[in-house]
Amino acid sequence: MNLVKRVLFEYHTFLMKMALDAPTIPSTKSNLSLFIDVEILLLGLNAMMVLLRVVHFFIKFTQLKDVFVCDFIKTVKICEGDVY
């Protein structure tokens, strides 16, 4: 749950910065309306969960004591494939 709170806190900070920049940067106003859209937020968070799972798997794997360089490189490629 702490991870979700942190992501939402960072997202809130991001939105506040965009709102402050909106009067001076024209393109920020249109982008801000997209970031405030709840459906886009849910789709983005859903996509991020895949990335976070892959990063978690990668960190756990690299902490094993018997990991060789070839295993490490292969795992990086698998993680890249999962993310894409």
Secondary structure, DSSP 8 states (H G I E B T S, - for coil): -HHHHHHHHHHHHHHHHHHHHTTT-HHHHHHHHHHH-HHHHHHHHHHHHHHHHHHHHHHHHHTSTT--HHHHHHHHHHHHHHH-
